[in-house]
């Protein structure tokens, strides 16, 4: 079965066609009906073309959105580059600050050693003062002066010693304060740098997240654009099918007009022939009556009997020789009576209806080697082309007893019928193959009561209608 992965649009494709006028069992649809069908196809073509234009408008809009997203991604990428540079700068400053801290640690060791020495000196002086009873040593120095001048000198010395002690205390306090300030300064600087680094890293993470979100949005926009392109291509393919079938309907109208003209001419010829035969018969009857009257008037004369001889016409048949072709492994099925005939020899490998969780809109006839495919009924080829899913496929439209039918012949290895060609029931139109979405050599055959459409809603089970 064909699996159409694209968007399914329930757009009917009218396929009503007139048939060969030489086939008595086939009754063509009326010219009025076919004209209506042609108008319906034109209306649906207009709808599809409008859909194609809408798709192109959406594609243009999606491309504009992609351009906007691309610009945002570029701006964010520039910001990320700038943020990364700032992070590198802050990291460098942190490394420098850490080096400064290491240097400060060495200075702290020196300061702490100096402070320890001063503290030891102060402790020693305090111990001496305790042993001498406080400031007694200073009094002894002063009272032991020998003269007033010596006293003045001793007073100056004591003052100098006391000033030195005070200086030691001031230096101790200054060193301690400097140590605390230096430690606090570098710790604050390092903390600020680390905070700024964290903020920058968070900013970069957020920018990267925004780029990722925009990238996902860009991916979605591109996917939507791809889907819209595919949708537009599907519409274009349907428009092509509609255009082809509109041409085939017009051809059917022309064929029907020709058939009606030929029928009228044949009726005129038949009427003229009947008139001529009636005149000849009347003339013969008049001649016979005159001869009988003359014979009755001359009873004693013997008249030679007039013999009316009939002549038989003999016909001979001539057979034209055809060029040699290799003997196929399979022969085309015999053309059966009725409206339809079997399209190919082989066995039914898959029936109509549910299959693998999906609907199979036709039957598969499998065979090996060279297997001819023939038209199941008289009709006109509405489309013959290579499809991505059907492979080599031929659509034929029929009008049988006033009912329009469409037959589909898919996955053929070779197509022998062209678009617009009038074909007779049993005429070869291709060779069985495995093209398109196919897993082995077979003929995928569909029968639609009415026109073929993308949803295949008109598909019917051919079994019981077509001899399979």
PLY file of the C-alpha trace (Angstrom):
ply
format ascii 1.0
element vertex 468
property float x
property float y
property float z
element edge 467
property int vertex1
property int vertex2
end_header
0.00 0.00 0.00
1.10 3.54 -0.66
1.87 5.58 2.47
1.46 9.30 1.91
3.41 11.05 4.68
2.49 14.52 3.57
-0.51 16.60 4.61
-3.76 14.98 3.40
-6.18 17.32 1.72
-9.62 16.10 0.81
-9.63 17.65 -2.64
-11.61 15.74 -5.25
-9.97 15.19 -8.61
-12.71 14.80 -11.20
-11.94 12.12 -13.74
-15.06 11.65 -15.82
-14.15 10.83 -19.40
-15.95 9.71 -22.53
-15.03 6.36 -24.02
-14.43 4.91 -27.44
-17.57 5.17 -29.52
-16.81 1.80 -31.11
-17.51 -0.12 -27.89
-21.26 -0.80 -27.68
-21.46 -1.85 -23.98
-20.06 1.51 -22.85
-22.48 4.38 -22.48
-20.76 7.78 -22.31
-21.89 10.40 -19.85
-24.02 13.14 -21.32
-22.32 16.22 -22.70
-24.07 18.34 -20.09
-22.76 16.16 -17.24
-19.24 16.31 -18.61
-19.42 20.08 -19.00
-20.49 20.28 -15.34
-17.59 18.02 -14.39
-15.18 20.24 -16.31
-16.51 23.32 -14.50
-16.15 21.55 -11.15
-12.53 20.69 -11.96
-11.86 24.32 -12.89
-13.36 25.47 -9.59
-11.21 22.99 -7.66
-8.15 24.09 -9.61
-8.91 27.67 -8.56
-9.20 26.53 -4.93
-5.90 24.64 -5.13
-4.14 27.59 -6.80
-5.42 29.80 -4.00
-4.01 27.27 -1.54
-0.67 27.31 -3.36
-0.57 31.11 -3.14
-1.40 30.91 0.57
1.45 28.43 1.04
3.91 30.72 -0.72
2.73 33.63 1.47
3.27 31.50 4.58
6.69 30.43 3.31
7.66 34.09 2.81
6.42 34.94 6.31
8.35 32.01 7.81
11.49 33.09 5.98
11.07 36.61 7.40
10.74 35.19 10.91
13.85 33.09 10.34
15.74 36.22 9.30
14.63 37.98 12.51
15.68 34.99 14.62
19.01 34.80 12.79
19.68 38.47 13.60
18.84 37.87 17.26
21.17 34.87 17.34
23.95 36.99 15.81
23.43 39.76 18.37
23.47 37.24 21.19
26.58 35.61 19.77
28.28 39.02 19.78
27.19 39.54 23.40
28.49 36.09 24.34
31.84 36.95 22.73
31.95 40.21 24.72
30.91 38.46 27.93
33.52 35.77 27.40
36.16 38.50 27.00
34.99 40.11 30.24
35.09 36.75 31.99
38.64 36.26 30.79
39.56 39.74 32.07
38.00 39.10 35.46
39.66 35.70 35.67
42.98 37.38 34.97
42.31 40.01 37.67
41.38 37.26 40.11
44.62 35.45 39.34
46.53 38.73 39.86
44.68 39.37 43.13
45.44 35.88 44.33
49.10 36.52 43.51
48.84 39.78 45.42
47.35 37.88 48.35
50.27 35.45 48.28
52.67 38.41 48.31
50.72 39.97 51.17
50.97 36.74 53.09
54.75 37.03 52.89
54.57 40.65 54.11
52.26 39.57 56.88
54.82 37.04 57.99
57.46 39.84 58.17
55.09 42.15 60.03
54.06 39.41 62.39
57.74 38.63 63.10
58.45 42.32 63.75
55.44 42.55 65.98
56.51 39.43 67.83
59.96 40.93 68.51
58.46 44.18 69.74
56.03 42.28 71.90
58.95 40.33 73.39
60.83 43.57 74.10
57.80 45.09 75.73
57.25 42.00 77.81
60.89 42.14 78.95
60.58 45.82 79.91
57.32 45.12 81.71
58.98 42.26 83.63
61.87 44.54 84.63
59.47 47.21 85.81
57.54 44.65 87.85
60.72 43.44 89.52
61.86 47.01 90.34
58.50 48.08 91.66
57.07 50.00 88.80
58.97 53.23 87.97
61.53 52.91 90.79
64.38 52.40 88.32
63.65 55.78 86.79
63.67 57.40 90.29
66.90 55.72 91.15
68.44 57.06 88.00
67.29 60.58 88.85
68.19 60.47 92.58
71.60 59.09 91.82
72.61 62.28 90.01
75.74 63.97 91.39
74.95 67.46 90.26
72.14 69.52 88.83
73.58 69.22 85.35
73.85 65.48 85.78
70.23 65.50 86.98
69.13 67.35 83.87
70.96 64.84 81.66
69.42 61.94 83.56
65.94 63.44 83.20
66.47 63.68 79.40
67.63 60.08 79.22
64.61 58.84 81.13
62.33 60.82 78.83
64.04 59.33 75.79
63.59 55.83 77.16
59.90 56.46 77.84
59.43 57.97 74.36
61.05 54.88 72.87
58.62 52.68 74.74
55.71 54.77 73.46
57.07 54.61 69.89
57.28 50.85 70.12
53.65 50.75 71.17
52.63 53.11 68.32
54.51 51.03 65.72
52.92 47.90 67.10
49.49 49.43 66.79
50.21 50.78 63.27
51.53 47.45 62.05
48.50 45.70 63.45
46.14 48.20 61.80
48.01 47.98 58.46
47.85 44.21 58.61
44.11 44.27 59.21
43.52 46.86 56.45
45.63 44.97 53.91
43.86 41.71 54.67
40.45 43.34 54.45
41.32 45.16 51.20
42.51 42.13 49.27
39.72 39.95 50.66
37.13 42.54 49.59
38.74 42.89 46.17
38.83 39.12 45.68
35.21 38.76 46.82
34.09 41.51 44.43
35.98 39.94 41.54
34.51 36.54 42.27
31.02 38.06 42.47
31.53 39.83 39.14
32.91 36.61 37.65
29.88 34.67 38.89
27.54 37.33 37.47
29.32 37.22 34.12
29.21 33.43 34.03
25.48 33.50 34.88
24.99 36.11 32.15
26.85 33.94 29.65
24.82 30.86 30.67
21.62 32.85 30.17
22.82 34.09 26.79
23.75 30.55 25.76
20.30 29.40 26.88
18.69 32.16 24.80
20.78 31.14 21.79
19.69 27.52 22.32
16.04 28.59 22.54
16.40 30.71 19.41
18.14 27.81 17.70
15.21 25.55 18.57
12.81 28.23 17.30
14.85 28.47 14.09
14.69 24.68 13.75
10.91 24.76 14.17
10.56 27.59 11.64
12.69 25.70 9.12
10.62 22.56 9.69
7.44 24.54 9.16
8.93 26.02 5.99
9.89 22.52 4.77
6.37 21.28 5.58
4.87 24.26 3.76
7.10 23.62 0.74
6.01 19.99 0.77
2.39 21.10 1.16
2.77 23.46 -1.80
4.36 20.65 -3.85
1.44 18.37 -2.97
-0.98 21.06 -4.06
1.03 21.56 -7.26
0.89 17.83 -7.97
-2.87 17.85 -7.40
-3.21 20.90 -9.63
-1.27 19.05 -12.33
-3.60 16.06 -11.95
-6.63 18.33 -12.10
-5.29 20.09 -15.19
-4.62 16.75 -16.86
-8.07 15.45 -15.96
-9.69 18.68 -17.12
-8.01 18.13 -20.48
-9.19 14.52 -20.48
-12.77 15.64 -19.75
-12.54 18.10 -22.65
-11.23 15.27 -24.80
-14.14 13.14 -23.63
-16.53 15.93 -24.62
-14.89 16.10 -28.05
-15.06 12.31 -28.37
-18.72 12.32 -27.40
-19.48 15.05 -29.93
-17.62 13.05 -32.59
-19.49 9.89 -31.58
-22.82 11.66 -31.80
-21.89 13.15 -35.19
-20.79 9.73 -36.45
-23.97 8.18 -35.09
-26.09 10.79 -36.87
-24.19 10.22 -40.12
-24.58 6.46 -39.73
-28.30 6.87 -39.18
-28.55 9.01 -42.30
-26.62 6.42 -44.30
-28.81 3.66 -42.92
-31.95 5.60 -43.81
-30.64 6.29 -47.32
-29.67 2.64 -47.79
-33.12 1.60 -46.56
-34.75 4.01 -49.01
-32.59 2.73 -51.88
-33.35 -0.88 -50.96
-37.08 -0.08 -50.81
-36.92 1.61 -54.22
-35.02 -1.32 -55.73
-37.45 -3.81 -54.26
-40.41 -1.76 -55.61
-38.78 -1.63 -59.03
-38.21 -5.40 -58.99
-41.80 -5.99 -57.94
-43.04 -3.73 -60.78
-40.84 -5.52 -63.31
-42.04 -8.90 -62.07
-45.65 -7.78 -62.34
-45.11 -6.48 -65.91
-43.42 -9.75 -66.92
-46.27 -11.77 -65.49
-48.79 -9.64 -67.34
-46.89 -10.05 -70.63
-46.68 -13.78 -70.14
-50.39 -14.00 -69.51
-51.07 -12.06 -72.71
-49.04 -14.54 -74.86
-49.93 -18.02 -73.56
-48.73 -19.98 -76.63
-45.18 -18.61 -76.71
-42.70 -20.18 -74.48
-40.45 -17.78 -72.83
-37.10 -18.79 -71.62
-36.99 -18.65 -67.93
-35.04 -15.82 -66.52
-32.76 -16.97 -63.87
-31.72 -14.57 -61.25
-28.29 -15.46 -60.14
-26.71 -14.28 -56.92
-23.04 -13.73 -56.55
-21.17 -14.49 -53.40
-18.30 -12.26 -52.43
-15.31 -13.93 -50.88
-13.02 -12.12 -48.52
-9.55 -12.96 -47.55
-7.71 -12.01 -44.39
-4.19 -10.81 -44.41
-1.98 -10.90 -41.39
0.81 -8.41 -41.00
3.92 -9.72 -39.41
5.27 -7.84 -36.37
8.84 -7.46 -35.25
10.17 -10.14 -32.90
9.94 -9.55 -29.18
11.14 -11.87 -26.45
8.48 -14.19 -25.09
7.25 -12.71 -21.75
7.26 -14.90 -18.69
3.61 -13.99 -18.15
0.95 -13.39 -20.77
-1.64 -10.66 -20.57
-4.91 -12.00 -19.13
-7.65 -12.82 -21.59
-10.10 -9.98 -22.12
-13.32 -10.95 -20.41
-16.85 -9.92 -21.31
-18.57 -7.14 -19.44
-17.33 -3.68 -18.62
-14.10 -4.66 -16.80
-11.33 -7.18 -17.34
-8.47 -8.37 -15.13
-5.56 -5.84 -15.27
-2.69 -8.34 -14.81
-1.87 -11.99 -14.32
-0.67 -13.09 -10.89
-2.01 -13.69 -7.41
-3.57 -11.24 -4.95
-0.91 -10.64 -2.30
-2.87 -8.02 -0.36
-6.55 -7.21 -0.33
-8.66 -4.09 0.07
-9.23 -2.53 3.50
-7.38 -2.39 6.81
-3.73 -3.40 6.67
-0.86 -2.74 9.12
-3.02 -0.33 11.09
-3.90 1.74 8.00
-6.36 1.62 5.13
-5.25 -0.12 1.92
-7.33 1.56 -0.84
-6.76 -1.14 -3.47
-5.53 -4.67 -4.10
-1.99 -5.88 -4.85
-1.48 -8.39 -7.64
1.97 -9.99 -7.45
3.88 -11.76 -10.19
7.44 -12.43 -11.27
9.32 -11.71 -14.47
7.83 -9.70 -17.31
4.14 -9.24 -16.45
2.04 -7.03 -18.77
-0.41 -4.54 -17.24
-3.58 -3.85 -19.26
-6.40 -1.34 -19.01
-9.23 -2.78 -16.96
-11.82 -0.95 -19.12
-12.12 1.41 -22.04
-11.20 4.96 -21.12
-8.83 7.89 -21.40
-5.46 8.17 -19.58
-5.86 11.20 -17.32
-2.29 11.08 -15.98
0.84 9.04 -16.67
3.89 10.05 -14.64
6.52 9.06 -12.05
5.25 9.66 -8.51
7.39 9.57 -5.35
4.90 7.20 -3.72
3.02 5.47 -6.57
6.20 5.12 -8.65
5.41 4.72 -12.35
1.65 5.19 -12.29
-1.17 5.50 -14.82
-4.62 6.97 -14.02
-7.45 6.00 -16.40
-10.91 7.54 -16.32
-13.98 5.63 -17.48
-17.65 6.35 -17.97
-19.58 3.09 -17.75
-23.35 3.00 -17.95
-23.48 6.66 -16.94
-21.20 6.13 -13.91
-17.73 7.65 -13.76
-14.94 5.35 -12.55
-11.21 5.91 -12.10
-8.63 3.11 -12.08
-5.06 3.47 -10.82
-2.10 1.25 -11.84
0.96 1.84 -9.62
4.58 0.68 -9.07
5.06 -0.27 -12.74
8.58 -0.70 -14.06
7.54 0.78 -17.39
4.67 2.96 -18.60
3.40 2.33 -22.13
0.45 4.75 -22.05
0.70 8.52 -22.19
-1.46 11.27 -20.73
-4.51 11.95 -22.91
-4.29 8.61 -24.74
-7.53 6.75 -25.44
-7.15 3.10 -24.44
-9.32 0.06 -24.99
-10.12 -2.63 -22.45
-7.27 -5.18 -22.42
-4.78 -2.84 -24.12
-1.32 -3.01 -22.52
-0.42 0.16 -20.63
2.71 -0.93 -18.73
4.84 -3.63 -17.14
4.68 -4.81 -13.52
7.52 -3.54 -11.32
8.47 -2.23 -7.87
8.93 1.55 -8.20
7.95 4.19 -5.64
7.10 3.07 -2.10
7.05 -0.65 -2.85
8.60 -3.67 -1.13
8.47 -6.07 -4.07
7.23 -6.52 -7.62
3.48 -6.16 -7.82
0.67 -4.10 -9.30
-1.14 -1.81 -6.86
-4.60 -1.52 -8.44
-7.27 0.92 -7.24
-10.88 1.34 -8.34
-12.72 4.57 -7.47
-16.43 5.11 -7.96
-16.22 8.66 -9.24
-13.13 10.79 -9.26
-9.80 9.99 -7.55
-9.04 12.29 -4.64
-6.13 12.72 -2.26
-7.98 11.14 0.69
-9.03 8.22 -1.58
-12.52 8.47 -0.09
-14.11 7.17 -3.31
-12.04 3.97 -3.38
-14.10 0.77 -3.50
-13.18 -2.90 -3.32
-12.63 -3.99 -6.94
-13.28 -7.65 -6.05
-16.69 -8.57 -7.45
-16.63 -5.66 -9.91
-13.39 -6.37 -11.73
-12.71 -10.07 -12.43
-9.62 -10.73 -10.24
0 1
1 2
2 3
3 4
4 5
5 6
6 7
7 8
8 9
9 10
10 11
11 12
12 13
13 14
14 15
15 16
16 17
17 18
18 19
19 20
20 21
21 22
22 23
23 24
24 25
25 26
26 27
27 28
28 29
29 30
30 31
31 32
32 33
33 34
34 35
35 36
36 37
37 38
38 39
39 40
40 41
41 42
42 43
43 44
44 45
45 46
46 47
47 48
48 49
49 50
50 51
51 52
52 53
53 54
54 55
55 56
56 57
57 58
58 59
59 60
60 61
61 62
62 63
63 64
64 65
65 66
66 67
67 68
68 69
69 70
70 71
71 72
72 73
73 74
74 75
75 76
76 77
77 78
78 79
79 80
80 81
81 82
82 83
83 84
84 85
85 86
86 87
87 88
88 89
89 90
90 91
91 92
92 93
93 94
94 95
95 96
96 97
97 98
98 99
99 100
100 101
101 102
102 103
103 104
104 105
105 106
106 107
107 108
108 109
109 110
110 111
111 112
112 113
113 114
114 115
115 116
116 117
117 118
118 119
119 120
120 121
121 122
122 123
123 124
124 125
125 126
126 127
127 128
128 129
129 130
130 131
131 132
132 133
133 134
134 135
135 136
136 137
137 138
138 139
139 140
140 141
141 142
142 143
143 144
144 145
145 146
146 147
147 148
148 149
149 150
150 151
151 152
152 153
153 154
154 155
155 156
156 157
157 158
158 159
159 160
160 161
161 162
162 163
163 164
164 165
165 166
166 167
167 168
168 169
169 170
170 171
171 172
172 173
173 174
174 175
175 176
176 177
177 178
178 179
179 180
180 181
181 182
182 183
183 184
184 185
185 186
186 187
187 188
188 189
189 190
190 191
191 192
192 193
193 194
194 195
195 196
196 197
197 198
198 199
199 200
200 201
201 202
202 203
203 204
204 205
205 206
206 207
207 208
208 209
209 210
210 211
211 212
212 213
213 214
214 215
215 216
216 217
217 218
218 219
219 220
220 221
221 222
222 223
223 224
224 225
225 226
226 227
227 228
228 229
229 230
230 231
231 232
232 233
233 234
234 235
235 236
236 237
237 238
238 239
239 240
240 241
241 242
242 243
243 244
244 245
245 246
246 247
247 248
248 249
249 250
250 251
251 252
252 253
253 254
254 255
255 256
256 257
257 258
258 259
259 260
260 261
261 262
262 263
263 264
264 265
265 266
266 267
267 268
268 269
269 270
270 271
271 272
272 273
273 274
274 275
275 276
276 277
277 278
278 279
279 280
280 281
281 282
282 283
283 284
284 285
285 286
286 287
287 288
288 289
289 290
290 291
291 292
292 293
293 294
294 295
295 296
296 297
297 298
298 299
299 300
300 301
301 302
302 303
303 304
304 305
305 306
306 307
307 308
308 309
309 310
310 311
311 312
312 313
313 314
314 315
315 316
316 317
317 318
318 319
319 320
320 321
321 322
322 323
323 324
324 325
325 326
326 327
327 328
328 329
329 330
330 331
331 332
332 333
333 334
334 335
335 336
336 337
337 338
338 339
339 340
340 341
341 342
342 343
343 344
344 345
345 346
346 347
347 348
348 349
349 350
350 351
351 352
352 353
353 354
354 355
355 356
356 357
357 358
358 359
359 360
360 361
361 362
362 363
363 364
364 365
365 366
366 367
367 368
368 369
369 370
370 371
371 372
372 373
373 374
374 375
375 376
376 377
377 378
378 379
379 380
380 381
381 382
382 383
383 384
384 385
385 386
386 387
387 388
388 389
389 390
390 391
391 392
392 393
393 394
394 395
395 396
396 397
397 398
398 399
399 400
400 401
401 402
402 403
403 404
404 405
405 406
406 407
407 408
408 409
409 410
410 411
411 412
412 413
413 414
414 415
415 416
416 417
417 418
418 419
419 420
420 421
421 422
422 423
423 424
424 425
425 426
426 427
427 428
428 429
429 430
430 431
431 432
432 433
433 434
434 435
435 436
436 437
437 438
438 439
439 440
440 441
441 442
442 443
443 444
444 445
445 446
446 447
447 448
448 449
449 450
450 451
451 452
452 453
453 454
454 455
455 456
456 457
457 458
458 459
459 460
460 461
461 462
462 463
463 464
464 465
465 466
466 467
